[in-house]
Amino acid sequence: MKFLISPRIGYLAGFLACVGLFAFAVYLQYYEYQNPCPLCILQRVAFIAMMAVFLVAAIHGPRFIGACVYSGLLVAIATAGGAVATRHVWLQHLPKDRVPECGPGLEYMLEKFPLTQALEKIFRGSGECAEVGWTFLGLSIAEWSLVWFVLLAVLAVVIAMAARRQ
């Protein structure tokens, strides 16, 4: 079976997907007034990191070993982002009486607490992280993020496999 995708085109497609996802997040924030919670911001950071790796890989156009390195890094970032999104989805599905209280904002936590303590508080989640303000096809923003992290990780693996066949 011959893959019809070259690594460079695959990485470019991943980059464009990440750009589209980030642009849509900005649209939701500024035009639909869906302000991101701390877990949303961490997911955005993961998408931005993936965007950067996809772009560097697309410019580089690596052969098999390079494609494996880039794809491995992309899968690791997608796994971390997916873990944050999974936690976010879990918080959104908690019964109302189990939802944690709203906490301080991300900027405040990063200013006032050591990074490890701030991250611990962020991952614990808060009431604002449990709110579902926007849905599409029955899925919340966090659920869509999880879907996209999985799809982008699969794309990275397919790209590495395509590089092997070339």
C-alpha positions as CSV (number, residue, x, y, z in Angstrom):
1,M,0.0,0.0,0.0
2,K,1.5,3.3,-1.0
3,F,0.7,6.4,1.0
4,L,-0.3,9.4,-1.0
5,I,0.9,11.9,1.6
6,S,4.4,13.2,1.7
7,P,5.7,14.1,5.2
8,R,6.1,17.8,4.3
9,I,2.4,18.0,3.1
10,G,1.2,16.1,6.2
11,Y,3.1,18.4,8.5
12,L,1.7,21.4,6.7
13,A,-1.8,20.0,7.0
14,G,-1.3,19.6,10.7
15,F,0.0,23.1,11.0
16,L,-3.0,24.5,9.2
17,A,-5.4,22.5,11.4
18,C,-3.7,23.9,14.5
19,V,-3.9,27.4,13.1
20,G,-7.6,26.9,12.3
21,L,-8.3,25.6,15.8
22,F,-6.4,28.5,17.5
23,A,-8.2,31.0,15.2
24,F,-11.6,29.5,16.2
25,A,-10.6,29.6,19.9
26,V,-9.9,33.3,19.5
27,Y,-13.2,33.8,17.6
28,L,-15.1,32.1,20.5
29,Q,-13.3,34.2,23.0
30,Y,-13.7,37.6,21.4
31,Y,-16.9,37.3,19.3
32,E,-18.9,34.7,21.3
33,Y,-17.6,35.9,24.7
34,Q,-16.5,32.4,25.8
35,N,-13.7,33.4,28.1
36,P,-11.2,30.5,28.5
37,C,-10.8,28.9,31.9
38,P,-7.3,27.8,33.1
39,L,-7.7,24.3,31.6
40,C,-8.7,25.9,28.3
41,I,-5.6,28.0,28.3
42,L,-3.4,25.0,28.9
43,Q,-5.1,23.2,26.0
44,R,-4.4,26.3,23.8
45,V,-0.7,26.1,24.8
46,A,-0.6,22.5,23.7
47,F,-2.2,23.4,20.3
48,I,0.3,26.3,19.9
49,A,3.2,23.9,20.7
50,M,1.9,21.4,18.2
51,M,1.5,24.2,15.6
52,A,5.2,25.2,16.1
53,V,6.4,21.6,15.7
54,F,4.2,21.0,12.7
55,L,5.6,24.2,11.1
56,V,9.2,23.4,11.8
57,A,8.7,19.8,10.5
58,A,6.9,21.1,7.3
59,I,9.8,23.5,6.6
60,H,12.4,20.9,7.3
61,G,10.8,18.1,5.2
62,P,12.5,15.3,7.1
63,R,13.2,11.8,6.0
64,F,12.2,8.7,8.1
65,I,14.3,9.3,11.3
66,G,13.5,13.0,11.4
67,A,9.8,12.3,10.8
68,C,9.8,9.8,13.7
69,V,11.4,12.4,16.0
70,Y,8.9,15.1,15.0
71,S,6.0,12.8,15.1
72,G,7.1,11.4,18.5
73,L,7.2,15.0,19.9
74,L,3.8,15.7,18.4
75,V,2.3,12.6,19.9
76,A,3.8,13.5,23.3
77,I,2.4,17.0,23.1
78,A,-1.0,15.7,22.0
79,T,-1.0,13.2,24.9
80,A,-0.3,16.0,27.4
81,G,-3.0,18.2,25.8
82,G,-5.4,15.3,25.7
83,A,-4.8,14.6,29.3
84,V,-5.7,18.2,30.2
85,A,-8.8,18.0,27.9
86,T,-9.8,14.6,29.5
87,R,-9.6,16.2,33.0
88,H,-11.7,19.1,31.7
89,V,-14.3,16.8,30.2
90,W,-14.4,14.9,33.5
91,L,-15.0,18.2,35.4
92,Q,-17.8,19.1,33.0
93,H,-19.6,15.8,33.6
94,L,-19.5,16.0,37.4
95,P,-22.8,16.3,39.2
96,K,-23.5,19.9,40.2
97,D,-23.0,19.2,43.9
98,R,-19.5,17.7,43.2
99,V,-18.2,20.7,41.1
100,P,-15.3,22.4,42.9
101,E,-15.6,26.1,43.8
102,C,-14.4,28.7,41.5
103,G,-10.8,29.6,42.2
104,P,-8.5,32.5,41.3
105,G,-7.5,33.2,37.7
106,L,-4.6,31.7,35.9
107,E,-2.5,34.9,35.9
108,Y,-3.0,35.4,39.6
109,M,-2.0,31.8,40.4
110,L,1.1,32.0,38.3
111,E,2.1,35.3,40.0
112,K,1.5,34.2,43.6
113,F,2.4,30.5,43.7
114,P,5.4,28.5,42.7
115,L,4.8,26.8,39.3
116,T,4.3,23.3,40.7
117,Q,1.7,24.6,43.2
118,A,0.0,26.7,40.5
119,L,-0.2,23.7,38.1
120,E,-1.6,21.6,40.9
121,K,-4.4,24.1,41.6
122,I,-5.1,24.4,37.8
123,F,-5.4,20.6,37.3
124,R,-7.6,20.4,40.4
125,G,-10.0,22.5,38.3
126,S,-12.6,25.0,39.4
127,G,-16.2,25.8,38.9
128,E,-15.5,27.8,35.8
129,C,-13.8,24.8,34.2
130,A,-17.0,22.7,34.8
131,E,-19.2,25.2,32.8
132,V,-20.2,24.3,29.3
133,G,-20.9,27.5,27.4
134,W,-20.7,26.4,23.8
135,T,-21.5,23.1,22.1
136,F,-21.4,21.8,18.5
137,L,-23.0,18.5,17.5
138,G,-23.5,17.8,21.2
139,L,-19.8,18.2,22.2
140,S,-18.3,20.9,24.4
141,I,-15.2,22.8,23.6
142,A,-13.2,20.5,25.9
143,E,-14.6,17.4,24.2
144,W,-13.8,18.9,20.7
145,S,-10.3,19.6,21.9
146,L,-9.9,16.0,23.0
147,V,-11.1,14.8,19.6
148,W,-8.6,17.1,17.8
149,F,-5.7,16.0,20.0
150,V,-6.4,12.4,19.1
151,L,-6.8,13.2,15.4
152,L,-3.6,15.2,15.3
153,A,-1.7,12.5,17.1
154,V,-3.0,9.9,14.6
155,L,-1.9,12.3,11.8
156,A,1.6,12.5,13.2
157,V,1.8,8.7,13.3
158,V,0.5,8.4,9.7
159,I,3.1,11.0,8.6
160,A,5.9,8.9,10.2
161,M,4.6,5.8,8.5
162,A,4.4,7.7,5.1
163,A,8.0,8.8,5.6
164,R,9.1,5.2,6.1
165,R,7.6,4.2,2.8
166,Q,9.4,6.9,0.8
